[in-house]
Structure formats: structure tokens, C-alpha cells
Amino acid sequence: MLATAYVWYQKRETLRIKRNLLFKEYESHPNDFHFASEIKTIDDEIADYTRRIAQECRAPEKLVQLTVEAEPEATTETPKK
């Protein structure tokens, strides 16, 4: 599962680099809305990958919580002989 999160992390970092380059171009030409549109699309993709990574990294914690909750409680009673 963490391998998938790592792939998403790499894709997110690639998108961040592309976004930063586009933003520099947009700063040079603030009237060109094509750059703004592309930046918005990339920002949405980055947010999606960030959400996926967070869900993937939290999944093992949820599994541990579920297994702990599912275990029967330990009793303090001593077995009768």
C-alpha cells in the first residue's frame, strides 16, 4: 500500500514543479488566463494526490484500531478449578 502512496507522492512532486514553472510564466504575463486555467487544473490534481496519500497513510492506523476494538476485553477473573 505504501508503494502506491510513494508513486502518488512522485506524481504530486512532478505536478508541483510544472505548476511552479507555469506560475513564473503567469507572473510575467498576468493577462494570459490560459496560464491561470492550467495552474488551477494542476492545483486540483495536486490536491487530489495529497488526499489520496493521506488516506493511504492513515489506512494502516484504521486497520489497527479496528483489530484492537474487535479483540475481546481481557477479564480479571481467575479461572475456576
N, CA, C and O atoms as a CHARMM CRD file, in Angstrom:
* protein
*
  324
    1    1 MET  N      0.80700  -1.20000   0.00000 PROA 1      0.00000
    2    1 MET  CA     0.00000   0.00000   0.00000 PROA 1      0.00000
    3    1 MET  C      0.85500   1.27000   0.00000 PROA 1      0.00000
    4    1 MET  O      0.53200   2.24900  -0.67300 PROA 1      0.00000
    5    2 LEU  N      1.93000   1.23800   0.75200 PROA 2      0.00000
    6    2 LEU  CA     2.77000   2.42200   0.81600 PROA 2      0.00000
    7    2 LEU  C      3.49000   2.67400  -0.50100 PROA 2      0.00000
    8    2 LEU  O      3.86100   3.81100  -0.79500 PROA 2      0.00000
    9    3 ALA  N      3.69300   1.62700  -1.29900 PROA 3      0.00000
   10    3 ALA  CA     4.29900   1.81300  -2.61400 PROA 3      0.00000
   11    3 ALA  C      3.40900   2.68500  -3.48800 PROA 3      0.00000
   12    3 ALA  O      3.89500   3.52500  -4.24500 PROA 3      0.00000
   13    4 THR  N      2.11400   2.48000  -3.37600 PROA 4      0.00000
   14    4 THR  CA     1.16200   3.29700  -4.12600 PROA 4      0.00000
   15    4 THR  C      1.25200   4.74700  -3.68100 PROA 4      0.00000
   16    4 THR  O      1.25100   5.65500  -4.51300 PROA 4      0.00000
   17    5 ALA  N      1.32900   4.96900  -2.38100 PROA 5      0.00000
   18    5 ALA  CA     1.44100   6.32800  -1.85400 PROA 5      0.00000
   19    5 ALA  C      2.71800   6.98600  -2.36000 PROA 5      0.00000
   20    5 ALA  O      2.73000   8.18300  -2.64600 PROA 5      0.00000
   21    6 TYR  N      3.79500   6.20700  -2.47300 PROA 6      0.00000
   22    6 TYR  CA     5.04900   6.76600  -2.96400 PROA 6      0.00000
   23    6 TYR  C      4.92900   7.18200  -4.42800 PROA 6      0.00000
   24    6 TYR  O      5.46000   8.22100  -4.82100 PROA 6      0.00000
   25    7 VAL  N      4.24200   6.38800  -5.23100 PROA 7      0.00000
   26    7 VAL  CA     4.03600   6.73800  -6.64200 PROA 7      0.00000
   27    7 VAL  C      3.21800   8.02800  -6.73600 PROA 7      0.00000
   28    7 VAL  O      3.53200   8.90800  -7.53600 PROA 7      0.00000
   29    8 TRP  N      2.16300   8.13800  -5.91300 PROA 8      0.00000
   30    8 TRP  CA     1.34800   9.35000  -5.90100 PROA 8      0.00000
   31    8 TRP  C      2.17100  10.55000  -5.44400 PROA 8      0.00000
   32    8 TRP  O      2.00700  11.65500  -5.96000 PROA 8      0.00000
   33    9 TYR  N      3.05700  10.32800  -4.47400 PROA 9      0.00000
   34    9 TYR  CA     3.92600  11.39800  -3.99500 PROA 9      0.00000
   35    9 TYR  C      4.82600  11.90000  -5.13100 PROA 9      0.00000
   36    9 TYR  O      4.99300  13.10600  -5.31000 PROA 9      0.00000
   37   10 GLN  N      5.39700  10.97500  -5.88600 PROA 10     0.00000
   38   10 GLN  CA     6.25500  11.35600  -7.01200 PROA 10     0.00000
   39   10 GLN  C      5.46400  12.13500  -8.06300 PROA 10     0.00000
   40   10 GLN  O      5.95000  13.13700  -8.58600 PROA 10     0.00000
   41   11 LYS  N      4.25900  11.68400  -8.37200 PROA 11     0.00000
   42   11 LYS  CA     3.42700  12.38900  -9.35600 PROA 11     0.00000
   43   11 LYS  C      3.08000  13.78300  -8.84800 PROA 11     0.00000
   44   11 LYS  O      3.08300  14.74700  -9.61400 PROA 11     0.00000
   45   12 ARG  N      2.77900  13.88800  -7.54300 PROA 12     0.00000
   46   12 ARG  CA     2.44900  15.18600  -6.95900 PROA 12     0.00000
   47   12 ARG  C      3.64000  16.13000  -7.05000 PROA 12     0.00000
   48   12 ARG  O      3.47200  17.30800  -7.36700 PROA 12     0.00000
   49   13 GLU  N      4.83300  15.63100  -6.77600 PROA 13     0.00000
   50   13 GLU  CA     6.02700  16.47400  -6.85500 PROA 13     0.00000
   51   13 GLU  C      6.29000  16.92900  -8.29000 PROA 13     0.00000
   52   13 GLU  O      6.69600  18.07000  -8.50900 PROA 13     0.00000
   53   14 THR  N      6.06700  16.05800  -9.25800 PROA 14     0.00000
   54   14 THR  CA     6.20800  16.42700 -10.66400 PROA 14     0.00000
   55   14 THR  C      5.22600  17.53200 -11.03500 PROA 14     0.00000
   56   14 THR  O      5.57800  18.48300 -11.73300 PROA 14     0.00000
   57   15 LEU  N      3.98800  17.39500 -10.55800 PROA 15     0.00000
   58   15 LEU  CA     2.97900  18.42300 -10.82200 PROA 15     0.00000
   59   15 LEU  C      3.35000  19.75200 -10.15700 PROA 15     0.00000
   60   15 LEU  O      3.11400  20.81800 -10.72600 PROA 15     0.00000
   61   16 ARG  N      3.92200  19.69100  -8.96500 PROA 16     0.00000
   62   16 ARG  CA     4.33800  20.93100  -8.28500 PROA 16     0.00000
   63   16 ARG  C      5.41000  21.67000  -9.08100 PROA 16     0.00000
   64   16 ARG  O      5.37900  22.89500  -9.19800 PROA 16     0.00000
   65   17 ILE  N      6.34500  20.91800  -9.61700 PROA 17     0.00000
   66   17 ILE  CA     7.40100  21.53900 -10.42400 PROA 17     0.00000
   67   17 ILE  C      6.79200  22.20700 -11.65300 PROA 17     0.00000
   68   17 ILE  O      7.11500  23.35100 -11.97400 PROA 17     0.00000
   69   18 LYS  N      5.91100  21.48400 -12.33500 PROA 18     0.00000
   70   18 LYS  CA     5.24300  22.03100 -13.52000 PROA 18     0.00000
   71   18 LYS  C      4.43300  23.27400 -13.16300 PROA 18     0.00000
   72   18 LYS  O      4.44900  24.26200 -13.89600 PROA 18     0.00000
   73   19 ARG  N      3.72100  23.21900 -12.02700 PROA 19     0.00000
   74   19 ARG  CA     2.91700  24.35400 -11.57500 PROA 19     0.00000
   75   19 ARG  C      3.78400  25.57200 -11.29600 PROA 19     0.00000
   76   19 ARG  O      3.43400  26.68700 -11.68400 PROA 19     0.00000
   77   20 ASN  N      4.90900  25.36700 -10.62600 PROA 20     0.00000
   78   20 ASN  CA     5.79200  26.48700 -10.30000 PROA 20     0.00000
   79   20 ASN  C      6.35100  27.14900 -11.55600 PROA 20     0.00000
   80   20 ASN  O      6.47700  28.37200 -11.61800 PROA 20     0.00000
   81   21 LEU  N      6.68400  26.33200 -12.55700 PROA 21     0.00000
   82   21 LEU  CA     7.16800  26.89100 -13.82100 PROA 21     0.00000
   83   21 LEU  C      6.06700  27.70200 -14.51400 PROA 21     0.00000
   84   21 LEU  O      6.32100  28.79400 -15.02200 PROA 21     0.00000
   85   22 LEU  N      4.86100  27.16600 -14.53000 PROA 22     0.00000
   86   22 LEU  CA     3.73700  27.89000 -15.13500 PROA 22     0.00000
   87   22 LEU  C      3.45100  29.18800 -14.38300 PROA 22     0.00000
   88   22 LEU  O      3.12600  30.20600 -14.99300 PROA 22     0.00000
   89   23 PHE  N      3.57400  29.14900 -13.05700 PROA 23     0.00000
   90   23 PHE  CA     3.29700  30.33900 -12.26500 PROA 23     0.00000
   91   23 PHE  C      4.30600  31.44300 -12.57000 PROA 23     0.00000
   92   23 PHE  O      3.94800  32.62000 -12.60900 PROA 23     0.00000
   93   24 LYS  N      5.56200  31.06600 -12.78500 PROA 24     0.00000
   94   24 LYS  CA     6.56800  32.07200 -13.15600 PROA 24     0.00000
   95   24 LYS  C      6.21100  32.72100 -14.49200 PROA 24     0.00000
   96   24 LYS  O      6.36800  33.92800 -14.67100 PROA 24     0.00000
   97   25 GLU  N      5.73000  31.90300 -15.42400 PROA 25     0.00000
   98   25 GLU  CA     5.29500  32.44400 -16.71400 PROA 25     0.00000
   99   25 GLU  C      4.08800  33.35100 -16.52700 PROA 25     0.00000
  100   25 GLU  O      3.99300  34.40900 -17.14900 PROA 25     0.00000
  101   26 TYR  N      3.16700  32.93100 -15.66600 PROA 26     0.00000
  102   26 TYR  CA     1.95700  33.71500 -15.40800 PROA 26     0.00000
  103   26 TYR  C      2.31200  35.06700 -14.78000 PROA 26     0.00000
  104   26 TYR  O      1.68000  36.07800 -15.08800 PROA 26     0.00000
  105   27 GLU  N      3.31300  35.08800 -13.90700 PROA 27     0.00000
  106   27 GLU  CA     3.74900  36.35600 -13.30600 PROA 27     0.00000
  107   27 GLU  C      4.27300  37.31400 -14.36900 PROA 27     0.00000
  108   27 GLU  O      4.10000  38.52900 -14.26400 PROA 27     0.00000
  109   28 SER  N      4.91100  36.76100 -15.38800 PROA 28     0.00000
  110   28 SER  CA     5.43200  37.58700 -16.47800 PROA 28     0.00000
  111   28 SER  C      4.30700  38.10100 -17.37600 PROA 28     0.00000
  112   28 SER  O      4.40700  39.18800 -17.94600 PROA 28     0.00000
  113   29 HSD  N      3.24700  37.32100 -17.49800 PROA 29     0.00000
  114   29 HSD  CA     2.11700  37.66000 -18.36900 PROA 29     0.00000
  115   29 HSD  C      0.81300  37.50300 -17.60200 PROA 29     0.00000
  116   29 HSD  O      0.06400  36.56500 -17.87600 PROA 29     0.00000
  117   30 PRO  N      0.51300  38.38000 -16.65700 PROA 30     0.00000
  118   30 PRO  CA    -0.67600  38.20400 -15.80500 PROA 30     0.00000
  119   30 PRO  C     -2.00900  38.29600 -16.55800 PROA 30     0.00000
  120   30 PRO  O     -3.03500  37.87600 -16.02400 PROA 30     0.00000
  121   31 ASN  N     -2.01800  38.82700 -17.76700 PROA 31     0.00000
  122   31 ASN  CA    -3.26600  38.92600 -18.52200 PROA 31     0.00000
  123   31 ASN  C     -3.58900  37.66100 -19.30500 PROA 31     0.00000
  124   31 ASN  O     -4.67800  37.53200 -19.86300 PROA 31     0.00000
  125   32 ASP  N     -2.65000  36.73500 -19.34400 PROA 32     0.00000
  126   32 ASP  CA    -2.86700  35.48700 -20.07900 PROA 32     0.00000
  127   32 ASP  C     -3.57900  34.48900 -19.16600 PROA 32     0.00000
  128   32 ASP  O     -2.95500  33.86500 -18.30800 PROA 32     0.00000
  129   33 PHE  N     -4.88500  34.34600 -19.36000 PROA 33     0.00000
  130   33 PHE  CA    -5.68400  33.49400 -18.49900 PROA 33     0.00000
  131   33 PHE  C     -5.48300  32.00800 -18.78300 PROA 33     0.00000
  132   33 PHE  O     -5.92200  31.15700 -18.00900 PROA 33     0.00000
  133   34 HSD  N     -4.82200  31.70300 -19.88600 PROA 34     0.00000
  134   34 HSD  CA    -4.51300  30.30800 -20.18900 PROA 34     0.00000
  135   34 HSD  C     -3.62200  29.72600 -19.09300 PROA 34     0.00000
  136   34 HSD  O     -3.82400  28.59200 -18.66000 PROA 34     0.00000
  137   35 PHE  N     -2.63700  30.50600 -18.64700 PROA 35     0.00000
  138   35 PHE  CA    -1.74900  30.04500 -17.57200 PROA 35     0.00000
  139   35 PHE  C     -2.54000  29.82700 -16.28500 PROA 35     0.00000
  140   35 PHE  O     -2.34900  28.82400 -15.59800 PROA 35     0.00000
  141   36 ALA  N     -3.42400  30.76400 -15.96200 PROA 36     0.00000
  142   36 ALA  CA    -4.22800  30.65300 -14.74400 PROA 36     0.00000
  143   36 ALA  C     -5.09600  29.39700 -14.78400 PROA 36     0.00000
  144   36 ALA  O     -5.24300  28.70900 -13.77400 PROA 36     0.00000
  145   37 SER  N     -5.66000  29.10500 -15.93300 PROA 37     0.00000
  146   37 SER  CA    -6.50300  27.92700 -16.08700 PROA 37     0.00000
  147   37 SER  C     -5.70000  26.64500 -15.89100 PROA 37     0.00000
  148   37 SER  O     -6.15000  25.72400 -15.20800 PROA 37     0.00000
  149   38 GLU  N     -4.52100  26.58700 -16.48500 PROA 38     0.00000
  150   38 GLU  CA    -3.67200  25.40900 -16.32800 PROA 38     0.00000
  151   38 GLU  C     -3.20400  25.25100 -14.89300 PROA 38     0.00000
  152   38 GLU  O     -3.15300  24.13500 -14.37500 PROA 38     0.00000
  153   39 ILE  N     -2.86200  26.35500 -14.24600 PROA 39     0.00000
  154   39 ILE  CA    -2.42800  26.30900 -12.85100 PROA 39     0.00000
  155   39 ILE  C     -3.54700  25.77900 -11.96600 PROA 39     0.00000
  156   39 ILE  O     -3.30100  24.97500 -11.06700 PROA 39     0.00000
  157   40 LYS  N     -4.77200  26.22200 -12.21400 PROA 40     0.00000
  158   40 LYS  CA    -5.92300  25.76300 -11.43900 PROA 40     0.00000
  159   40 LYS  C     -6.11900  24.25900 -11.60600 PROA 40     0.00000
  160   40 LYS  O     -6.36600  23.55400 -10.62800 PROA 40     0.00000
  161   41 THR  N     -6.01400  23.77200 -12.82200 PROA 41     0.00000
  162   41 THR  CA    -6.16300  22.34300 -13.08900 PROA 41     0.00000
  163   41 THR  C     -5.08600  21.54100 -12.35600 PROA 41     0.00000
  164   41 THR  O     -5.37300  20.50700 -11.75400 PROA 41     0.00000
  165   42 ILE  N     -3.86700  22.02000 -12.41200 PROA 42     0.00000
  166   42 ILE  CA    -2.76000  21.33400 -11.73600 PROA 42     0.00000
  167   42 ILE  C     -2.95200  21.38000 -10.22000 PROA 42     0.00000
  168   42 ILE  O     -2.69600  20.39100  -9.53400 PROA 42     0.00000
  169   43 ASP  N     -3.39900  22.51600  -9.69800 PROA 43     0.00000
  170   43 ASP  CA    -3.66500  22.62100  -8.25700 PROA 43     0.00000
  171   43 ASP  C     -4.70800  21.59400  -7.81400 PROA 43     0.00000
  172   43 ASP  O     -4.58400  20.99700  -6.74500 PROA 43     0.00000
  173   44 ASP  N     -5.72900  21.39300  -8.63800 PROA 44     0.00000
  174   44 ASP  CA    -6.75900  20.40100  -8.31600 PROA 44     0.00000
  175   44 ASP  C     -6.17500  18.98700  -8.29800 PROA 44     0.00000
  176   44 ASP  O     -6.51100  18.18200  -7.43000 PROA 44     0.00000
  177   45 GLU  N     -5.30500  18.69300  -9.25600 PROA 45     0.00000
  178   45 GLU  CA    -4.67100  17.38400  -9.29500 PROA 45     0.00000
  179   45 GLU  C     -3.75300  17.18200  -8.08900 PROA 45     0.00000
  180   45 GLU  O     -3.72500  16.10000  -7.50400 PROA 45     0.00000
  181   46 ILE  N     -3.00600  18.21500  -7.72000 PROA 46     0.00000
  182   46 ILE  CA    -2.13200  18.13700  -6.54800 PROA 46     0.00000
  183   46 ILE  C     -2.96700  17.86500  -5.29800 PROA 46     0.00000
  184   46 ILE  O     -2.59400  17.03800  -4.46600 PROA 46     0.00000
  185   47 ALA  N     -4.08300  18.55600  -5.17000 PROA 47     0.00000
  186   47 ALA  CA    -4.96400  18.34400  -4.01600 PROA 47     0.00000
  187   47 ALA  C     -5.49500  16.91500  -3.99100 PROA 47     0.00000
  188   47 ALA  O     -5.60400  16.31300  -2.92300 PROA 47     0.00000
  189   48 ASP  N     -5.82400  16.37200  -5.15100 PROA 48     0.00000
  190   48 ASP  CA    -6.32700  15.00500  -5.22500 PROA 48     0.00000
  191   48 ASP  C     -5.25700  14.00900  -4.78600 PROA 48     0.00000
  192   48 ASP  O     -5.53700  13.10100  -4.00300 PROA 48     0.00000
  193   49 TYR  N     -4.04100  14.17500  -5.28600 PROA 49     0.00000
  194   49 TYR  CA    -2.95200  13.28600  -4.87800 PROA 49     0.00000
  195   49 TYR  C     -2.65200  13.43500  -3.39000 PROA 49     0.00000
  196   49 TYR  O     -2.35800  12.44200  -2.72600 PROA 49     0.00000
  197   50 THR  N     -2.71700  14.63400  -2.86100 PROA 50     0.00000
  198   50 THR  CA    -2.48500  14.85200  -1.43800 PROA 50     0.00000
  199   50 THR  C     -3.53400  14.11400  -0.61300 PROA 50     0.00000
  200   50 THR  O     -3.20700  13.50000   0.40300 PROA 50     0.00000
  201   51 ARG  N     -4.78900  14.17100  -1.04400 PROA 51     0.00000
  202   51 ARG  CA    -5.86800  13.46900  -0.35100 PROA 51     0.00000
  203   51 ARG  C     -5.65700  11.95800  -0.39800 PROA 51     0.00000
  204   51 ARG  O     -5.84100  11.26700   0.60400 PROA 51     0.00000
  205   52 ARG  N     -5.26900  11.45200  -1.56600 PROA 52     0.00000
  206   52 ARG  CA    -5.03300  10.01100  -1.70700 PROA 52     0.00000
  207   52 ARG  C     -3.89200   9.54500  -0.81300 PROA 52     0.00000
  208   52 ARG  O     -3.98200   8.50300  -0.16300 PROA 52     0.00000
  209   53 ILE  N     -2.81300  10.33200  -0.78700 PROA 53     0.00000
  210   53 ILE  CA    -1.65500   9.98000   0.04200 PROA 53     0.00000
  211   53 ILE  C     -2.05700   9.94500   1.51100 PROA 53     0.00000
  212   53 ILE  O     -1.68400   9.02400   2.23800 PROA 53     0.00000
  213   54 ALA  N     -2.81000  10.93700   1.94600 PROA 54     0.00000
  214   54 ALA  CA    -3.24400  10.98300   3.34000 PROA 54     0.00000
  215   54 ALA  C     -4.12200   9.78600   3.68100 PROA 54     0.00000
  216   54 ALA  O     -3.97700   9.19600   4.75200 PROA 54     0.00000
  217   55 GLN  N     -5.03000   9.42500   2.78000 PROA 55     0.00000
  218   55 GLN  CA    -5.89000   8.27000   3.02900 PROA 55     0.00000
  219   55 GLN  C     -5.07600   6.97900   3.07800 PROA 55     0.00000
  220   55 GLN  O     -5.32200   6.11500   3.91900 PROA 55     0.00000
  221   56 GLU  N     -4.12200   6.85600   2.18700 PROA 56     0.00000
  222   56 GLU  CA    -3.30300   5.65100   2.12600 PROA 56     0.00000
  223   56 GLU  C     -2.44800   5.51000   3.38300 PROA 56     0.00000
  224   56 GLU  O     -2.26700   4.40700   3.89800 PROA 56     0.00000
  225   57 CYS  N     -1.93100   6.61900   3.86500 PROA 57     0.00000
  226   57 CYS  CA    -1.07400   6.56800   5.04800 PROA 57     0.00000
  227   57 CYS  C     -1.88400   6.34400   6.32000 PROA 57     0.00000
  228   57 CYS  O     -1.36300   5.79400   7.29000 PROA 57     0.00000
  229   58 ARG  N     -3.14100   6.75800   6.33300 PROA 58     0.00000
  230   58 ARG  CA    -3.98800   6.55300   7.50600 PROA 58     0.00000
  231   58 ARG  C     -4.64100   5.18300   7.51600 PROA 58     0.00000
  232   58 ARG  O     -5.12600   4.75100   8.56200 PROA 58     0.00000
  233   59 ALA  N     -4.67100   4.49500   6.40600 PROA 59     0.00000
  234   59 ALA  CA    -5.35400   3.20400   6.31600 PROA 59     0.00000
  235   59 ALA  C     -4.80500   2.18200   7.31400 PROA 59     0.00000
  236   59 ALA  O     -5.60800   1.52500   7.97700 PROA 59     0.00000
  237   60 PRO  N     -3.48700   2.00700   7.46200 PROA 60     0.00000
  238   60 PRO  CA    -2.99300   1.03100   8.44800 PROA 60     0.00000
  239   60 PRO  C     -3.41500   1.38500   9.87000 PROA 60     0.00000
  240   60 PRO  O     -3.69300   0.48600  10.66400 PROA 60     0.00000
  241   61 GLU  N     -3.47000   2.67600  10.21400 PROA 61     0.00000
  242   61 GLU  CA    -3.89600   3.07900  11.54900 PROA 61     0.00000
  243   61 GLU  C     -5.34000   2.66200  11.78700 PROA 61     0.00000
  244   61 GLU  O     -5.67300   2.18500  12.87200 PROA 61     0.00000
  245   62 LYS  N     -6.20100   2.83500  10.79100 PROA 62     0.00000
  246   62 LYS  CA    -7.60000   2.43500  10.91700 PROA 62     0.00000
  247   62 LYS  C     -7.69700   0.93100  11.10600 PROA 62     0.00000
  248   62 LYS  O     -8.50200   0.45000  11.90400 PROA 62     0.00000
  249   63 LEU  N     -6.86900   0.18100  10.36300 PROA 63     0.00000
  250   63 LEU  CA    -6.88800  -1.26800  10.47400 PROA 63     0.00000
  251   63 LEU  C     -6.48500  -1.68900  11.87700 PROA 63     0.00000
  252   63 LEU  O     -7.10200  -2.58500  12.45400 PROA 63     0.00000
  253   64 VAL  N     -5.46300  -1.05800  12.43200 PROA 64     0.00000
  254   64 VAL  CA    -5.02100  -1.38200  13.78600 PROA 64     0.00000
  255   64 VAL  C     -6.12700  -1.05500  14.77900 PROA 64     0.00000
  256   64 VAL  O     -6.39500  -1.84800  15.68200 PROA 64     0.00000
  257   65 GLN  N     -6.76900   0.08800  14.63300 PROA 65     0.00000
  258   65 GLN  CA    -7.85400   0.46300  15.53600 PROA 65     0.00000
  259   65 GLN  C     -8.99400  -0.53500  15.46000 PROA 65     0.00000
  260   65 GLN  O     -9.57100  -0.89400  16.48600 PROA 65     0.00000
  261   66 LEU  N     -9.32500  -0.98800  14.26500 PROA 66     0.00000
  262   66 LEU  CA   -10.41400  -1.94100  14.11300 PROA 66     0.00000
  263   66 LEU  C    -10.07400  -3.27700  14.76000 PROA 66     0.00000
  264   66 LEU  O    -10.93500  -3.89900  15.38300 PROA 66     0.00000
  265   67 THR  N     -8.82700  -3.72800  14.62000 PROA 67     0.00000
  266   67 THR  CA    -8.46800  -5.00700  15.21000 PROA 67     0.00000
  267   67 THR  C     -8.40400  -4.90400  16.72300 PROA 67     0.00000
  268   67 THR  O     -8.75700  -5.86200  17.41100 PROA 67     0.00000
  269   68 VAL  N     -7.97000  -3.78200  17.26000 PROA 68     0.00000
  270   68 VAL  CA    -7.93900  -3.60200  18.71100 PROA 68     0.00000
  271   68 VAL  C     -9.35300  -3.57200  19.25600 PROA 68     0.00000
  272   68 VAL  O     -9.62200  -4.17300  20.29600 PROA 68     0.00000
  273   69 GLU  N    -10.26000  -2.89000  18.58000 PROA 69     0.00000
  274   69 GLU  CA   -11.64700  -2.82100  19.02000 PROA 69     0.00000
  275   69 GLU  C    -12.33200  -4.17600  18.89500 PROA 69     0.00000
  276   69 GLU  O    -13.23300  -4.47800  19.67800 PROA 69     0.00000
  277   70 ALA  N    -11.93800  -4.97800  17.95200 PROA 70     0.00000
  278   70 ALA  CA   -12.58900  -6.25600  17.72100 PROA 70     0.00000
  279   70 ALA  C    -12.13900  -7.32300  18.71900 PROA 70     0.00000
  280   70 ALA  O    -12.85400  -8.30400  18.92500 PROA 70     0.00000
  281   71 GLU  N    -10.97600  -7.15500  19.34000 PROA 71     0.00000
  282   71 GLU  CA   -10.48600  -8.13900  20.29000 PROA 71     0.00000
  283   71 GLU  C    -11.34300  -8.12300  21.54700 PROA 71     0.00000
  284   71 GLU  O    -11.74700  -7.05800  22.01200 PROA 71     0.00000
  285   72 PRO  N    -11.61900  -9.29300  22.09300 PROA 72     0.00000
  286   72 PRO  CA   -12.40500  -9.31800  23.33100 PROA 72     0.00000
  287   72 PRO  C    -11.59700  -8.71100  24.47300 PROA 72     0.00000
  288   72 PRO  O    -10.37100  -8.81300  24.51700 PROA 72     0.00000
  289   73 GLU  N    -12.30700  -8.08600  25.37700 PROA 73     0.00000
  290   73 GLU  CA   -11.62300  -7.46600  26.51300 PROA 73     0.00000
  291   73 GLU  C    -11.05700  -8.52800  27.41800 PROA 73     0.00000
  292   73 GLU  O    -11.64800  -9.59200  27.60300 PROA 73     0.00000
  293   74 ALA  N     -9.91900  -8.23300  27.97400 PROA 74     0.00000
  294   74 ALA  CA    -9.30300  -9.16800  28.91000 PROA 74     0.00000
  295   74 ALA  C    -10.06100  -9.09200  30.22800 PROA 74     0.00000
  296   74 ALA  O    -10.39500  -8.00700  30.70400 PROA 74     0.00000
  297   75 THR  N    -10.32500 -10.24400  30.80400 PROA 75     0.00000
  298   75 THR  CA   -11.03000 -10.26400  32.06800 PROA 75     0.00000
  299   75 THR  C    -10.04300 -10.42200  33.20000 PROA 75     0.00000
  300   75 THR  O     -8.95700 -10.97100  33.01100 PROA 75     0.00000
  301   76 THR  N    -10.40500  -9.95300  34.35700 PROA 76     0.00000
  302   76 THR  CA    -9.52500 -10.05200  35.51600 PROA 76     0.00000
  303   76 THR  C     -9.89700 -11.26000  36.37200 PROA 76     0.00000
  304   76 THR  O     -9.28000 -11.50200  37.40900 PROA 76     0.00000
  305   77 GLU  N    -10.89300 -12.00900  35.94500 PROA 77     0.00000
  306   77 GLU  CA   -11.31500 -13.17700  36.69700 PROA 77     0.00000
  307   77 GLU  C    -10.27300 -14.27700  36.58700 PROA 77     0.00000
  308   77 GLU  O     -9.63800 -14.45200  35.54700 PROA 77     0.00000
  309   78 THR  N    -10.11400 -14.99500  37.64900 PROA 78     0.00000
  310   78 THR  CA    -9.21300 -16.13900  37.61100 PROA 78     0.00000
  311   78 THR  C    -10.00500 -17.36500  37.22700 PROA 78     0.00000
  312   78 THR  O    -11.15700 -17.50500  37.63700 PROA 78     0.00000
  313   79 PRO  N     -9.43100 -18.24100  36.46500 PROA 79     0.00000
  314   79 PRO  CA   -10.17100 -19.43700  36.05700 PROA 79     0.00000
  315   79 PRO  C    -10.50300 -20.30800  37.26300 PROA 79     0.00000
  316   79 PRO  O     -9.70200 -20.43600  38.18800 PROA 79     0.00000
  317   80 LYS  N    -11.67900 -20.89800  37.24300 PROA 80     0.00000
  318   80 LYS  CA   -12.12000 -21.78500  38.31900 PROA 80     0.00000
  319   80 LYS  C    -11.52300 -23.17300  38.11300 PROA 80     0.00000
  320   80 LYS  O    -11.43800 -23.67300  36.99200 PROA 80     0.00000
  321   81 LYS  N    -11.11200 -23.78500  39.22700 PROA 81     0.00000
  322   81 LYS  CA   -10.53100 -25.10700  39.14000 PROA 81     0.00000
  323   81 LYS  C    -11.50300 -26.15100  39.56000 PROA 81     0.00000
  324   81 LYS  O    -11.17700 -27.33800  39.54900 PROA 81     0.00000
